[in-house]
Amino acid sequence: MSYELPLDKAIKRTGKFGHQYFWFPDPQTHENQTNRPAVYPTSGLDKYKAAGSNGSAKLLSSIFTQVNQLMTELLD
């Protein structure tokens, strides 16, 4: 995977004091908005107290195992 920005899509500009920089177009907007809930849940949330917890994050308890695996890997 490459994280380089495509210079062929950039616009070369000159600043006020003569320095040059590249201006990249805005990224594409998200298109995966169909069937998404309009409101986030407020009930059924429990405090997440495992790896990487800040003591105040509230999540659905059904995803605690997956979040704990993710946070453990990130911290390692």
WOVEN-V183670 format. One line per field, one symbol per residue. psi: psi as a letter, one per 30 degrees, with the letter a starting at -180 (. if undefined). Layout:
psi = ???
//
This chain:
psi = kkgkkjffflkklklegfkklkjklklllkghfkgkkfklkflgklkkgakgkgffkklkffgeeeeeeeeeeef.
//
